[in-house]
Amino acid sequence: MKVLIVGSGGREHAIATAVAKSPKAEKIYCAPGNAGIAELAECVAIGAMEFDKLVNFAKKESIDLTIIGMDDPLVGGVVDAFEAEGLRVFGPRKNAAILEGSKAFSKDLMKKYQIPTAGYENFDSAEEALAYLETASFPIVLKADGLALGKGVLICNTKEEAKAGVKSIMLDKQFGTAGNRMVIEEFMTGREVSVLSFCDGKTIKTMTSAQDHKRALDGDQGLNTGGMGTFSPSPFYTKEVEEFCEKHVYQKTVDAMAAEGRPFVGIIFFGLMLTEKGPRVLEYNARFGDPEAQVVLPRMKNDIIEVMEACIDGKLDSIDLQFEDNAAVCVVLASEGYPVKYEKGLEIRGLENFKDKEGYYVFHAGTTFQEGKIVTNGGRVLGVTAKGKDLKEARANAYQAAQWVDFDNKYCRSDIGKAIDEA
């Protein structure tokens, strides 16, 4: 069958790598793709938000399955556009992708269906939000309602910080229209865990756990990024935590969306906080996490196309989802200055060192071709993933492999997965 993947980052490279392993995949396309994906797929110069062009391409090339990797097109309704033309597509419709597209919606859903989360209030105006802060307790969390590339969250320790944050989000529009509405919620402490899941509208099957590192600098310092590295599984995601979430979070979320007339078919990403009072939902995403996909998918035993088709056909209950009994760590190689200001067009050296290396992967996030060479084309450039028998071995392997590849101004955190030493 012919498969089209929509997106251009490390997540889409990880998806393409998994798809390429399937005996069902005869030909893979990616729109727009990147220099790494180009080794597995034919890259097509169509942007992820160019719905008409994507649909026309899928019809022209008789694409059997389209996989949407990114959040923006999902929230924008790309799945609806494909389905309207009778095309098979994996991902939630627009009315279900709102689970990620609006934090206010997802918080209200959790409140209504008693899914454990932080206390919160929604605000449509800066004046109301500022008035609320006068009686709030600190620290406190401000969240832009819409999509903000994983960066629209501010943790404020004082009232002054929070007031400045409201101004930044709602008045100065630091995150654009994502800040037209805002959620203010209580600050929770504990370990963060990410759990990805496949859904077919009624059945949910969770994948192995992972943990992301969002801050730019060692010791969880610096600005929030799209993710500086991940490890899987999380030693903090115990059997007890899993059983609690199965009872109070996972199926309840799928059932809640169905009850609201928004059946969810695709990937639900559960961002969890393991608090003293038990697990709480921090956030939902409506697609694979990036870079979480880069440690979860390499450990999946199943044929990804089979699983995705079962979701589309409402037959996920027939799938026995399995993962390897090992571990994986991903270290993101970024350009110095990310996420604020960084150079592009820098030649990447050493990619050939990953050829035929079992258990090692170099996923391209921000790369392109320039005069026959592969060069940097973003802040997050590569995700170097390695497997190992346990997390410590995987971590050592990943940092060793991170030295196999180089480019000017290369930067990575040195403490990805360090928390596993404390487990």
N, C-alpha and C positions, 0 to 999 in steps of 0.2 A: 504493500500500500504506500501511497504518497502522504507525507506528513509535512505540515507547515507549522513552524514555531514562530511566535510573534514576540520580539524583544531583542535586546542587544547586550545584555550584561552577563555577569558570572552565573546568575541563576539560570538564564537561558542556555548557557554553555553546559551547565550541569544537566539540564533537561535533555539537551541534544545528545550528550554523552550516554545518558540512560536510554534514549530512543534508539540510538545507533546500535545498542546491544540487542535490540529486539529483532528476532527473525522476520517479523511482520513488516519492518521498515525497509522498503526497497529504495526509496528516494526521499531525502530530507531537504526541505527548504527552510530558510530563516529570514525573516523580515524585521529589521534591517540586518541583524547579525553583527559579528565583529570578526577580527582576524583569526581568533582561535576557533570560533564556530565554523569558519570557512573551510577548515580541515575535514569537517564532518558533513557539512551541508552546503547547498548552493545558496549564497546570500543574495537577497533581492533588495534593491534600493527603494523600499516602501517603508514609511514611518509607521510606528505602532498606532498612531492616532488617525491614519489615513484609511478609514473604514471602507469606503467605496473601492479604493484601489486594492485593498486586501481581499475583499469579497470577489472582485473581478478577477484577480490573480488566481484565487482558489477555484473559481469556476473554469477559467481558461485552462488551468493545468490539471483539472480533475483531481483536486486534493481530497483525500479520503478522511483526514483528521487534521484539524487545526488546534494547536495548543497555545493558549494565551498566557504568557509569562508575567506580564506587567500589570500593575494596579490601575494606572490611568485609563487604558482602553477598557478594562473590565468595568470600572465605575462609569465610564462614558457610554457603555452599551454596545460594545463590539460583538458580544455573544448574540445579542438580539439581532444585530445586522446580519450575522452569518445564518442564524436560524431562519430568518425571514426569507432567505434564498434556498432553504432546504439543505444547508451544509452542516456536516457534523463538526462540532466545536466543543472543546473542553474548557470549562470555566463557568462561573456564575453569571446569570443574566443581570442586567442593570439593577432590577429591583431587589436582588439578593446581594450584589456587590456593595450596596449601601452599608452593609455590615462593617466594611472598612472605610467607605467613602464619607461616612458621617459618624464622628465619635459621639455626638449627641444622640443619634439614633441607637447606636449600640449600647450606650449607657442606659437609655430608657428601656430598651429591650431586656437588659439584664435585671433592671429593677422590677419590671412587670412580671417576669417569669422566675424571679427569685434565684438568679444565677449570681454567686458571690463575687462582688467587686468592691472597689473603693467608694465611699460616700462622695457625692458630687452635686453640682448644680450647673444648669445650662444657661448661657447668656447671649442675647441678641444685640446688646448695646454695651459700650464701654462704661457708660454712666452706671448702669445696673451692676456691672462687674466690680467697679471701683467701690460702690456702696457696700457690696457684699464683703469686700476685703476688710472693711472697718471692724467687723466682728469675727473674722475668721481666725483660726489658729494656724501657726506656722511651724515647720515648713509646709508649703502648699504647692500643688502642681497645676500649671496652666497648659491647656491643650487647644491648639487650633482645631476647629471642627473637621475641616476637610483634609485632603491629601497634601502633605508637605514634605515629601521625600524622606520620611522618617525623622525630620528635624523639627517638627512643629510642637515640641513639648519643652516647657520651661519649668525647672524646679527652683522655687523661690524660697529663700530662708527667712526673709523679712518682709514686712508690709511694703517697704520702699521698693524692694526688688520686684514684688508682685505688681505694684502699681506701674512700674516701668515696663513690666512684661505685658500688662493689659494694653498699654499705649503701643508697644511694639507690634503686638498681634492684631489688635482691633482698629487702631487709628493709623499707625504707620504702614500697616499691611506688609510686615516683614515676610509673611508667607503667602502674600497675595490674597485671593478670594477665599482661601482656606480659613482665613481669620475673620470672615464675616460673622460667624458664630464662634463661641468659645465654651469649653468645658473647664470648670474649676473643680478639682477633686482633692480629696485628702491624700496626704503623702504616706505611702506605705513603705515599710522596710522589710527586707528579707532577700532570699535568693531568687533570681529570675530564671525561669525555664521556658523554653519554646517547645511547643508540641504541634507538629503539622498533622493534618488529617485529610483523608479522602472522603468525600460525601456524594451521595446520589439523590439527595432530596429527602430521604427518610433514614437511610443507614449511614453510620459513620465508622470508619476504621482509622485509628490513630497510628502514626508512624513512630519511629524511635525518637527519643527526646534529644534536645540540643540546647546549647546556651550561646548567645551572641554577646559580643563586646562592642558597645555602641560608641564609647568615648574615643577621641582621637589619640590620646596619649596614655602611656603606662600608668597603672594605678587608677584607672578609670577617671583620669583627669582630662581637661580640655573640652572641646566642643563635641556635641552629638554628631555622629556621622551615619552613613547608611550601613555601617557594620565594619569593624576592623579585624574580625576573626570569629571563629566558632569552634565548639567541640561537641562531640556526640558519642555516647549518650551522656546525660547529666547524672552524676552520682547522687545528686540531691533529689532527683525524681524517683523516689522510693516506691515500692509496691503500695504502701499506704496512701501516698499522694495520688498515685494512679487510680486507685480504687475510689478515692474521694471525688476525683475529677470525672470519672466515668459515671458516677451517680449524680453529681450536682452540676456538672459543666458541659461535657461533650454532647451527650444525647439530648440534654435539655436545650442546648443552643440550636441543634438541628430541628428539634420538635417546635421550638419557639418560632423559627423562621418559617416553617411550614404552616403553623397556625396563623401567622401574619399574612399568609398568601404569597410568601416569598421563598418557595422551596430552593434550597441551596445545593447546587450541583457543581462540584469542583473541589478546591482546596480551602479548608479553613485552617488558618494559623492561629493558635491560641498562645498569646503571651501571658504567662502566669507569674504571679509573685507568691512565693511561699512565705507567708507571714506567720507570726506567732499564733494567730487565730485560725490558721489554716490557709489553703490555697485560695487566691483571689485572681480574677481575670483582670489583667492590665489593659489588654487590647486584643482586638481581632484584626487579622488581615485576610483578604479574600484570594490569596495566591501563595505560592511557595515563598518563604522568606529568603532573603539574599543577604548574607552568605549561608544561612542555615541549609539551603538546598545542597550546598557544596560539601556538606558532611553527611547529610541524611541519605541523599540519593545514591552515592557510591556504596552504601551499606545495604541497600534494598535488594532482596533476592528476586522479587517478582519482575515479570515483563511489564514495564510501565504502560505500554500501549494497552495491554489486556486490562489493567486496573482502570485506566482512564475510560476505556470503552464500556466497562461494567458500570462506571459512574453515570455515563451518558444514558445507558439503557436501563438504569434503575435496578441493576443486578449486583450491586456491590456486596450483598450478603453472601454471594457465592465465592467470593475471593478470600483466600487465606493469606493475609498480608504478612510477609516474613522479612526479617532483617538479620544480617550476619552477627554472630556473637563476637564482636570485636569493637574497635573504637576508631574515630577519625577526628583529626584536628585540621582546621583551615586557618592559615595566616595570610591576611590581606597585605599585599605589597602596594603601597600608595605613593603618590607623588608628594614630596615635601611641600607643606603648606595646605594640603587638603584638610578640612573641607572649605577653606576660604579662597585662597589664590594659589595656583600652581601652574607649572609649565606643561605644555603638550608637545607632541611631535618628537619625543626623545626615543632614540633607538633602543629596542629591548634585545639583550644579548643572552644566549644560553638556553633558549627554549628547547633546543634539540636534546638537551640533557634529560628531558622527561620521556623521550621516545622509548617505548617498550619497557617502561619501568612499572612493574606490577605493584599496585597499591599506592601509586603516586599520581597526582593529577595537577595540572596547571590550568585553572579556569580563567579565561580572559573576561575582564569586566570593562575596562576602558582601553581598547586597542584598535588600531586600524592599519591599513597598508599605505605606505608613502614611499614612492620611488623604489618599489620592490622590497622594501624592508618593513618589518612590523614595528610600529612606534606607539608610544603612549597617546591616549586620546580621552583621558578622564582623570579624576582624582584617585579613585580606586582603579588600579591598573590590572592586577592579577590576584587570583586567590590560589594559593599553594596548599593543596590538601594531601594529607598522607594518612594511611591506615596503620594500625598496629594492634597487637593482641590485647592491649589495654590503653587507657588514655595517656599514661606516662610515655609509653613507647611511641604512640601516635604523635604526641607532642614533640618528642625528640626528633622523630622522622620528618615532621613538617618543618621544623626550624632548620634542620640540615638541608632539606630540599629548597628552602627559601634562599639558600646561598648559591644554588645552581644557576639562578637567573639574575640578571642585573640590568639596571638602566640608571642614568644620571638622576640624582635627587631621590633615589629609592628610599622609602621609609616604611617601617613596620613596627608595630608594638612588640615588645620583647616578652610580654607576660600573658599571651593568649593561652587560656587553659590553666593558668597558674592556680586557680581556685581548686583544681582537682587535687592539689597537694594537701589541701585542708580537709578533704572529704574523708 
